[in-house]
């Protein structure tokens, strides 16, 4: 599926599993995708934590790319909050500080032009809900910030959602599913070039 967009894609947010480990496929995929995107001039955005977030930062930095983080100051972080990884923060080119989880997510959304979503837990589900809903609203205005779901896990989940939920055409026209890192790069380059 090709999304028509009227925005120039410069900043790409990485959303997904903060518990992902280096040996897991989604961690390695996030690293490779960030490396490909940063090597082609895209800025990588994430929430400053470990897992997929750190993988995207390390991938971007491996090719001299730019990384921007949105974090919550330590004094405002909720218990068990994973969005503050020392190495990730040390490597960032720019850091935005927000007061709480909701403001952090809103800032990630506001500064990003596209989103690559990896499998994850409830935090990822909340990110998917917000980004997908906003993409639907923007679609009606003729402006779309593309959502790229990465991996076969999303293919199965979205297939079931489309079967079981009353999703509208607007809701099903704002995303694509990518299975290979190069698919993400090709898709975002093409979407940005169509402006």
C-alpha positions as CSV (number, residue, x, y, z in Angstrom):
1,X,0.0,0.0,0.0
2,X,1.3,3.5,-0.9
3,X,0.2,6.4,1.2
4,X,0.0,9.8,-0.5
5,X,1.5,12.4,1.7
6,X,1.9,16.2,1.4
7,X,4.7,16.4,3.9
8,X,8.4,16.2,3.4
9,X,9.6,13.3,5.6
10,X,12.7,14.4,7.6
11,X,12.3,13.0,11.1
12,X,11.3,9.3,11.7
13,X,10.2,8.1,15.1
14,X,11.0,4.6,16.3
15,X,8.4,3.1,18.6
16,X,8.5,-0.3,20.2
17,X,9.8,-2.8,22.8
18,X,11.9,-1.2,25.5
19,X,12.8,-4.7,26.7
20,X,14.2,-5.8,23.3
21,X,17.7,-7.4,23.5
22,X,20.5,-7.2,21.0
23,X,20.1,-10.8,20.0
24,X,16.4,-10.4,19.1
25,X,15.3,-9.8,15.6
26,X,13.3,-6.7,16.3
27,X,16.3,-5.1,18.0
28,X,18.6,-5.9,15.1
29,X,16.0,-4.8,12.6
30,X,15.6,-1.4,14.4
31,X,19.3,-0.9,14.3
32,X,19.5,-1.8,10.6
33,X,16.5,0.4,9.6
34,X,17.9,3.4,11.6
35,X,21.3,2.9,9.9
36,X,19.7,2.9,6.5
37,X,17.4,5.9,7.2
38,X,20.2,8.0,8.9
39,X,22.6,7.1,6.1
40,X,20.0,8.6,3.7
41,X,19.6,11.8,5.6
42,X,16.7,11.1,7.9
43,X,16.8,12.2,11.6
44,X,16.0,9.4,14.0
45,X,13.6,10.2,16.9
46,X,12.9,8.1,19.9
47,X,11.9,8.2,23.6
48,X,15.4,7.9,25.1
49,X,15.1,4.4,26.5
50,X,16.7,1.0,26.0
51,X,15.5,-1.8,23.6
52,X,14.2,-0.6,20.2
53,X,14.9,3.0,21.1
54,X,18.6,2.4,21.9
55,X,18.9,0.2,18.8
56,X,17.7,3.0,16.6
57,X,20.1,5.5,18.2
58,X,23.1,3.1,17.8
59,X,22.1,2.3,14.2
60,X,21.9,6.0,13.3
61,X,25.2,6.8,15.0
62,X,27.0,4.0,13.3
63,X,26.7,6.0,10.0
64,X,27.1,9.5,11.6
65,X,23.4,10.2,11.6
66,X,21.4,12.6,13.7
67,X,19.3,11.5,16.7
68,X,16.7,13.5,18.7
69,X,15.2,12.2,22.0
70,X,12.1,13.1,24.0
71,X,12.5,12.2,27.6
72,X,11.0,12.8,31.1
73,X,13.3,14.3,33.7
74,X,14.3,11.8,36.4
75,X,12.4,13.7,39.1
76,X,9.1,13.3,37.1
77,X,9.6,9.7,35.9
78,X,6.9,7.2,37.0
79,X,7.9,3.9,38.7
80,X,9.2,1.3,36.3
81,X,9.7,3.9,33.6
82,X,12.1,2.7,30.9
83,X,12.5,5.9,28.8
84,X,15.8,7.0,30.2
85,X,18.9,5.1,29.1
86,X,22.3,6.7,29.9
87,X,24.0,5.6,26.7
88,X,21.0,6.7,24.5
89,X,21.0,10.1,26.1
90,X,24.8,10.5,25.8
91,X,24.6,9.9,22.1
92,X,21.7,12.3,21.3
93,X,22.2,15.4,19.2
94,X,19.1,17.0,20.7
95,X,17.0,16.2,23.8
96,X,13.5,17.5,24.5
97,X,12.3,17.3,28.1
98,X,8.6,16.8,28.8
99,X,6.8,16.5,32.2
100,X,5.1,13.2,31.8
101,X,4.4,10.2,29.6
102,X,1.5,11.8,27.7
103,X,3.5,15.0,27.0
104,X,6.5,12.9,26.0
105,X,4.4,10.9,23.4
106,X,2.7,14.1,22.2
107,X,6.1,15.7,21.6
108,X,7.4,12.6,19.7
109,X,4.4,12.8,17.5
110,X,4.6,16.5,17.0
111,X,8.2,16.5,15.9
112,X,8.1,13.4,13.7
113,X,7.1,13.1,10.1
114,X,6.7,9.3,10.0
115,X,6.7,6.4,12.4
116,X,8.3,3.0,12.3
117,X,6.5,0.7,14.8
118,X,8.0,-2.5,16.1
119,X,6.4,-5.1,18.4
120,X,6.2,-4.1,22.0
121,X,4.0,-4.0,25.1
122,X,1.3,-1.7,26.4
123,X,3.4,1.4,25.9
124,X,3.7,0.5,22.2
125,X,0.0,-0.1,22.0
126,X,-0.7,3.3,23.4
127,X,1.7,4.8,20.8
128,X,0.0,2.9,18.0
129,X,-3.4,4.2,19.1
130,X,-2.4,7.8,19.2
131,X,-0.3,7.8,16.0
132,X,-2.9,5.8,14.0
133,X,-5.8,8.1,15.2
134,X,-3.9,11.3,14.3
135,X,-2.8,9.9,10.9
136,X,-6.5,9.2,10.3
137,X,-7.4,12.8,11.1
138,X,-4.6,14.1,8.9
139,X,-5.6,11.8,6.1
140,X,-8.9,13.7,5.9
141,X,-7.0,16.9,5.5
142,X,-4.8,15.4,2.7
143,X,-1.7,15.4,5.0
144,X,-0.5,12.0,6.2
145,X,2.3,11.2,8.5
146,X,2.9,7.6,7.4
147,X,2.9,4.6,9.8
148,X,5.1,1.7,9.0
149,X,4.5,-1.4,11.0
150,X,7.6,-3.6,10.9
151,X,7.5,-7.4,11.0
152,X,5.1,-10.3,10.6
153,X,3.7,-9.9,14.1
154,X,2.0,-6.7,13.0
155,X,0.8,-8.3,9.8
156,X,-1.1,-10.9,11.9
157,X,-2.4,-8.4,14.4
158,X,-3.6,-5.9,11.9
159,X,-5.2,-8.6,9.8
160,X,-7.2,-9.7,12.8
161,X,-8.1,-6.1,13.7
162,X,-9.4,-5.4,10.2
163,X,-11.4,-8.6,10.4
164,X,-12.9,-8.0,13.9
165,X,-13.1,-4.2,14.2
166,X,-15.2,-1.7,12.1
167,X,-12.1,0.1,10.7
168,X,-12.9,2.8,8.1
169,X,-11.2,3.4,4.8
170,X,-9.4,6.4,6.3
171,X,-8.0,4.2,9.1
172,X,-6.8,1.5,6.7
173,X,-5.2,3.9,4.2
174,X,-2.5,5.5,6.4
175,X,-0.2,2.6,7.1
176,X,1.9,0.0,5.4
177,X,3.5,-3.2,6.7
178,X,7.2,-3.8,6.0
179,X,9.0,-7.1,6.3
180,X,12.6,-6.1,5.4
181,X,14.7,-3.1,6.6
182,X,15.1,-1.9,3.0
183,X,11.4,-1.9,2.5
184,X,11.1,0.8,5.2
185,X,13.8,3.0,3.5
186,X,12.3,2.5,0.0
187,X,8.8,3.3,1.3
188,X,9.7,6.5,3.1
189,X,12.0,7.7,0.3
190,X,9.1,7.2,-2.2
191,X,6.5,8.8,0.1
192,X,8.7,11.8,0.7
193,X,9.6,12.2,-3.0
194,X,6.0,12.3,-4.0
195,X,5.6,15.8,-2.6
